[in-house]
Amino acid sequence: MQWQTLISNRRLGQTGRHTERHDERSEFKRDYDRLIFSAPFRRLQNKTQVFPLPGSIFVHNRLTHSLEVASVGMSLGSDVARHVIANEPELAGTRVEELGTIVSTACLAHDLGNPPFGHSGEKAIQTFFTENEGARLENMLSPQLWCDLTHFEGNANAFRLLTHRYSGRRIGGFVMTYSMLASIVKYPFASSYAGSHGKFGFFNTEAGIFRTVADALGMLRLSAEGDPLRYARHPLVYLVEAADDICYEVMDIEDAHKLKLLSFEETRSLLLDFFEEDTQRHILQRIETENITDINEQVVYMRACVIGKLENECAAAFINNEPDIMNGTFKGSLIEHIPERQRNAYRRCSKVAVERIYRSKPVLDVELAGYRVMTTLMEQLVDAAVNPGRFYSQQLLRRVSSQYEIDSSDLETRVMAVVDFISGMTDVFALDFYQKLNGTSLPIV
């Protein structure tokens, strides 16, 4: 793969000449601004990251997480751009200089497709079709759509959200640039490939769109004609993934300390383990010199040091492995190729997160409740879509946003409209809708 081809400002669904521009923003900066001001991005503030939405102690939600990932992504992309241009001076003054903006924008978008209640919401949608009432629809839907529904996944849904033409929206969804769209697809395989391998990055409904984008960018196709679509990753995907890996694990440790799931001593040990002993002493001396007495602020300082270290090491891992990344033979993630000390410290954080955070009572309570809420919404709304002539179905379907084609004469279109509607809800909206459907909450006029 070649950088000149991989970095393109061509927009999905845009034909003919560009419209007149009234400012000096690049096309990639327009992508960034378009996302920041979009409703799906704004809704991330009411979607759970790991812990329940905040009460008296503020922890991360999907919005704050995405903003932090975008910040790290900007640094990673900018560091790699400087290296690429230093090695290939002919790329100076080209769109390669904007790698930081492209990666940062992709980081903003990487969680847009996550349904309410995170992974619990994903499982509720999947299992509705594999274990619950939705299983009876298998013979009523095409094998391709059935594969999409039974393997529903937030990352693939993000690509759909950004590219699918919903009712009343311009063709091409958000009309994003090809390079930005390719950068969010962590597993560039169609959902048909998920049956035996588990991972995929786009639904069959968007396979043609991804093929158009990937071929235009010169991405390497790994599947033969007639097989499920499969490509090598766009190189910038590795940087988006690294930014997410860094923020997800490290920020969860900080949140766990705030919520007293981890003691200060445990948190300090986990964070300082990323550094050699000399650097550990320097960090502790700096905390003392700066008179940082509050233990929460001490954790913030140590966390910032860890993120800076991991960003530098992941950028170096990309640079050291650039030839393999560009020819599609690189294996694993960048975080798996950083120096042993940082890699082992990261694994310790991951192990603690699983044992002490992701299996903690507050997290499990949200997952259990979220699964029930999502399953109920799927049951009632899909049943209404399958039987739209019933009185209750007609009343219920009127609650579906007009941007979704819930009135279509085609059953598959109606079922996907329900999935799009529910997956786009916030946690708060989904819970409120669930309570109203069950008659436990009535609107006060």
C-alpha positions in Angstrom: 0.0 0.0 0.0 1.2 3.5 -0.7 0.6 6.7 1.4 -0.2 8.8 -1.7 -3.2 6.6 -2.4 -4.2 5.7 1.1 -4.7 9.4 2.1 -7.5 10.7 0.0 -10.0 13.6 0.6 -12.5 12.1 -1.7 -16.0 12.0 -0.1 -18.4 9.1 -0.1 -21.5 10.0 -2.1 -20.1 13.2 -3.4 -20.2 13.6 -7.2 -19.1 16.4 -9.5 -17.2 19.5 -8.4 -16.9 20.4 -4.7 -19.2 23.1 -3.4 -17.8 26.5 -2.8 -15.8 26.8 0.4 -15.8 29.9 2.6 -12.9 29.1 4.9 -9.5 27.5 4.8 -10.3 24.2 6.6 -9.0 21.0 5.0 -11.4 18.3 4.1 -10.2 16.2 7.0 -10.8 19.1 9.4 -14.3 19.3 8.0 -14.8 15.7 8.9 -13.7 16.5 12.5 -16.1 19.4 12.8 -19.0 17.6 11.2 -18.7 14.8 13.8 -18.3 17.1 16.8 -21.5 18.9 16.0 -23.5 15.8 15.1 -26.4 14.4 17.1 -24.9 10.8 17.3 -21.7 12.2 18.8 -23.6 14.3 21.3 -25.6 11.3 22.4 -22.5 9.6 23.6 -22.7 11.7 26.7 -25.5 9.5 27.9 -24.0 6.1 27.0 -22.2 4.0 29.5 -18.4 3.5 29.1 -17.9 0.9 31.9 -19.4 2.2 35.1 -23.0 3.3 35.6 -23.7 6.9 34.5 -22.4 9.2 37.2 -24.0 10.1 40.5 -21.9 12.1 43.0 -18.6 10.9 41.5 -18.0 11.6 37.8 -16.5 8.8 35.8 -16.1 8.4 32.0 -18.9 8.0 29.6 -18.6 7.3 25.9 -18.3 11.0 25.1 -15.4 11.8 27.4 -13.7 8.6 26.4 -14.0 9.4 22.7 -12.6 12.9 23.3 -9.6 11.5 25.2 -9.0 8.9 22.5 -9.1 11.6 19.9 -6.5 13.6 21.8 -4.1 10.6 22.0 -4.9 9.8 18.3 -3.9 13.3 17.2 -0.5 12.8 18.9 0.0 9.4 17.4 -0.9 10.5 13.9 1.2 13.6 14.0 4.3 11.6 15.2 3.9 9.1 12.5 3.4 11.8 9.8 6.7 13.5 10.8 8.5 10.1 10.5 6.9 9.3 7.1 7.8 12.6 5.6 11.3 12.5 7.0 11.7 9.1 5.2 9.9 10.2 2.1 10.6 14.0 1.6 8.5 14.0 -1.6 5.4 13.7 0.7 6.0 17.0 2.3 3.2 19.4 1.5 0.8 16.6 0.8 -2.2 15.3 2.6 0.1 12.9 4.6 0.8 16.0 6.8 -2.8 15.6 8.1 -2.5 12.1 9.5 -3.1 13.5 13.0 -6.4 15.1 12.1 -7.6 11.9 10.2 -6.7 9.6 13.2 -8.2 12.0 15.7 -11.5 12.2 13.7 -11.6 8.4 13.4 -11.1 8.2 17.2 -14.1 10.5 17.7 -16.2 8.2 15.5 -15.0 4.8 16.8 -17.8 4.3 19.4 -20.7 6.0 17.5 -22.3 2.7 16.7 -22.3 1.3 20.2 -25.9 0.6 21.4 -27.1 1.5 24.9 -25.4 -0.4 27.8 -22.3 -1.2 25.7 -21.4 -4.8 25.2 -24.5 -5.9 27.2 -26.6 -4.1 24.6 -24.7 -5.7 21.7 -25.4 -9.2 23.2 -29.0 -8.4 23.7 -29.5 -7.6 20.0 -27.5 -10.6 18.9 -29.3 -13.1 21.2 -32.7 -11.7 20.5 -32.2 -13.3 17.1 -30.3 -16.4 18.2 -31.9 -17.4 21.5 -35.2 -15.4 21.9 -38.3 -14.5 19.9 -36.3 -13.2 16.9 -35.1 -16.7 16.1 -38.4 -17.4 14.3 -37.5 -14.7 11.7 -34.6 -16.7 10.2 -36.6 -18.1 7.3 -38.2 -14.7 6.6 -34.9 -12.8 6.1 -32.1 -13.2 3.6 -29.0 -15.1 4.8 -26.9 -12.0 4.5 -29.1 -9.9 6.7 -29.5 -12.7 9.2 -25.7 -12.9 9.5 -25.6 -9.1 10.2 -28.3 -9.3 12.9 -27.0 -12.4 14.7 -23.5 -10.9 14.8 -24.5 -7.3 15.6 -21.5 -5.4 16.6 -20.9 -1.8 17.6 -17.9 -1.1 15.3 -19.7 -2.4 12.2 -22.7 -0.3 13.3 -20.5 2.8 13.4 -19.5 2.3 9.7 -23.2 1.8 8.9 -24.2 5.0 10.8 -21.6 7.0 8.9 -22.3 5.6 5.4 -25.9 4.5 5.3 -28.5 6.6 3.7 -31.4 7.0 6.2 -34.7 8.5 5.2 -34.3 12.2 4.5 -30.5 12.2 4.7 -28.1 13.0 1.9 -26.7 10.0 0.0 -23.6 8.7 1.7 -24.6 9.3 5.3 -22.3 11.9 6.8 -20.4 12.2 3.5 -17.1 11.6 5.1 -13.7 11.2 3.4 -12.6 7.8 2.3 -9.5 7.8 4.5 -11.4 8.7 7.6 -14.0 5.9 6.9 -11.3 3.3 6.3 -9.6 4.3 9.5 -12.4 3.2 11.8 -12.7 -0.3 10.4 -10.7 -2.4 12.9 -11.5 -5.7 11.2 -12.0 -5.0 7.4 -14.1 -8.2 6.9 -17.8 -8.6 6.0 -20.1 -10.1 8.7 -20.3 -13.3 6.6 -16.7 -13.9 7.6 -17.6 -13.8 11.3 -19.2 -17.2 11.3 -15.9 -19.0 11.5 -13.6 -16.2 12.7 -15.7 -14.0 15.0 -14.4 -10.6 14.0 -15.7 -8.3 11.3 -15.9 -4.6 10.6 -18.9 -4.0 8.4 -22.3 -5.5 7.8 -23.2 -7.2 4.5 -25.6 -4.2 3.9 -22.5 -2.0 3.7 -20.1 -4.4 2.0 -20.4 -2.7 -1.4 -19.7 0.7 0.2 -16.6 -0.6 2.0 -15.4 -2.3 -1.2 -15.7 1.1 -3.1 -13.7 2.9 -0.4 -11.0 0.2 0.0 -10.4 -0.2 -3.7 -10.2 3.5 -4.2 -7.5 3.8 -1.4 -5.5 0.9 -2.8 -6.1 -1.3 0.3 -5.0 -5.0 -0.1 -7.8 -7.4 -0.8 -7.2 -10.8 1.0 -10.2 -12.7 -0.3 -10.8 -14.3 -3.6 -13.8 -13.3 -5.8 -16.9 -15.0 -4.5 -15.6 -15.3 -1.0 -16.7 -13.0 1.9 -15.1 -9.6 1.5 -11.8 -9.3 3.4 -9.0 -6.7 3.2 -5.8 -5.9 5.0 -6.2 -3.0 7.5 -5.7 0.6 6.5 -2.5 1.6 8.3 -4.2 4.3 10.3 -6.5 1.7 12.0 -3.5 0.7 14.1 -3.1 4.2 15.4 -6.9 4.5 16.2 -6.8 1.1 17.9 -3.7 2.1 20.0 -5.3 5.3 21.1 -8.3 3.4 22.3 -6.3 0.7 24.0 -4.2 3.3 25.9 -7.2 5.3 27.1 -9.5 2.5 27.8 -7.3 0.6 30.2 -5.5 3.5 31.9 -8.5 5.6 32.4 -10.5 2.7 33.8 -7.8 2.3 36.5 -8.2 6.0 37.4 -12.0 5.6 37.6 -11.8 2.5 39.7 -9.6 4.5 42.2 -12.2 7.3 42.3 -14.9 4.7 43.0 -12.8 3.0 45.7 -12.7 -0.3 43.9 -8.9 0.1 44.0 -6.8 1.5 46.8 -4.4 4.3 46.3 -1.5 2.0 47.0 -2.8 -0.5 44.4 -3.4 2.3 41.8 0.0 3.9 42.3 1.8 0.5 42.0 -0.1 -0.3 38.7 0.8 3.1 37.2 4.4 3.3 38.3 5.1 -0.2 37.0 5.2 1.3 33.5 8.5 3.0 34.3 12.1 2.0 35.2 13.0 2.6 38.9 14.9 5.9 38.1 11.9 7.3 36.3 9.6 6.1 39.1 11.7 8.1 41.6 11.6 11.2 39.3 7.8 11.0 39.1 7.4 10.8 42.9 9.9 13.6 43.4 8.0 15.7 41.0 4.8 15.1 42.9 6.5 16.2 46.1 8.2 19.2 44.5 4.9 20.4 43.0 3.2 19.9 46.4 0.5 17.6 45.0 -1.0 16.4 48.3 -4.4 15.3 47.1 -4.2 11.6 46.3 -6.7 11.9 43.4 -4.5 14.5 41.8 -1.4 12.3 42.3 -3.2 9.5 40.4 -4.0 12.0 37.6 -0.4 13.0 37.3 0.9 9.4 37.2 -1.8 8.5 34.7 -0.8 11.4 32.5 2.8 10.1 32.6 1.7 6.6 31.6 -0.4 7.9 28.7 2.6 9.9 27.4 4.9 6.9 27.7 2.5 4.6 25.9 1.8 7.1 23.2 5.6 7.4 22.5 6.1 3.6 22.5 3.1 2.9 20.2 4.3 5.5 17.7 7.7 3.9 17.8 6.1 0.5 17.3 4.3 1.7 14.2 7.5 3.3 12.8 9.6 0.2 13.5 7.0 -2.0 11.8 5.9 0.3 9.0 7.1 -2.0 6.1 5.0 -4.9 7.5 2.0 -2.7 8.1 2.1 -1.3 4.6 2.3 -4.8 3.0 -0.5 -6.2 5.1 1.7 -8.8 7.0 1.8 -7.1 10.5 0.3 -9.2 13.2 -1.5 -8.1 16.3 -1.9 -4.6 17.7 0.7 -1.9 18.4 0.3 -2.3 22.1 1.6 -5.9 21.7 4.8 -4.6 20.1 5.9 -2.1 22.8 8.9 -2.8 25.1 8.5 -5.7 27.5 8.2 -3.6 30.7 5.4 -1.5 29.4 3.7 -4.5 27.8 3.8 -6.4 31.1 2.5 -3.4 33.0 -0.4 -3.0 30.5 -1.3 -6.7 30.9 -1.3 -6.3 34.7 -3.7 -3.4 34.3 -5.9 -5.5 32.0 -5.9 -8.4 34.5 -6.9 -6.1 37.4 -9.6 -4.5 35.3 -11.2 -7.8 34.5 -11.1 -9.1 38.0 -11.8 -5.9 40.0 -13.7 -3.6 37.6 -15.5 -5.3 34.8 -16.8 -8.0 37.2 -17.6 -5.5 40.0 -21.2 -5.3 41.3 -22.0 -1.9 39.9 -20.9 -2.9 36.4 -22.7 -6.3 36.5 -25.9 -4.6 37.8 -25.9 -2.2 34.8 -25.2 -5.1 32.4 -28.0 -7.2 33.8 -30.5 -4.4 33.8 -29.4 -3.2 30.4 -29.8 -6.6 28.9 -33.3 -6.8 30.1 -34.2 -3.3 28.9 -32.7 -4.0 25.4 -34.3 -7.4 25.1 -37.8 -6.0 25.9 -37.4 -3.2 23.4 -36.3 -5.6 20.7 -39.2 -8.0 21.4 -41.9 -5.3 21.2 -40.6 -3.2 18.4 -39.6 -6.1 16.1 -42.9 -7.8 16.7 -44.6 -4.5 15.7 -42.4 -4.3 12.5 -43.4 -7.9 11.6 -47.1 -7.3 12.3 -47.6 -3.6 11.4 -51.3 -4.0 10.8 -52.2 -4.5 14.4 -53.5 -1.5 16.4 -50.8 -1.7 19.1 -48.1 -2.1 16.4 -49.3 1.0 14.6 -49.2 3.0 17.9 -45.8 1.7 18.8 -44.2 2.3 15.4 -45.3 5.9 15.5 -42.7 6.3 18.2 -39.9 5.4 15.8 -38.0 8.4 14.5 -39.1 9.5 11.1 -35.5 9.2 9.8 -35.8 5.4 9.8 -37.9 3.6 7.1 -40.3 1.9 9.5 -43.2 2.4 7.1 -41.4 0.5 4.3 -43.4 -2.3 2.6 -40.2 -4.5 2.8 -39.9 -6.5 6.1 -36.1 -6.5 6.1 -36.1 -2.7 5.8 -38.5 -2.5 8.8 -36.5 -4.9 10.9 -33.3 -2.9 10.2 -35.1 0.3 11.0 -35.9 -1.1 14.5 -32.3 -2.1 15.0 -31.0 1.3 13.9 -33.5 3.1 16.1 -32.7 1.1 19.3 -29.0 1.0 18.8 -29.0 4.8 18.4 -30.7 5.3 21.8 -28.9 6.6 24.8 -29.0 4.6 28.0 -31.3 7.1 29.6 -33.7 7.2 26.6 -33.8 3.4 26.4 -34.6 3.1 30.1 -37.3 5.7 29.9 -38.8 4.1 26.8 -38.7 0.7 28.5 -40.6 2.0 31.6 -43.2 3.7 29.4 -43.8 0.5 27.4 -44.2 -1.5 30.6 -46.6 1.1 32.1 -44.3 1.8 35.1 -43.7 5.4 34.0 -46.2 7.8 32.4 -45.5 11.2 30.9 -46.6 14.2 33.1 -48.4 16.8 31.0 
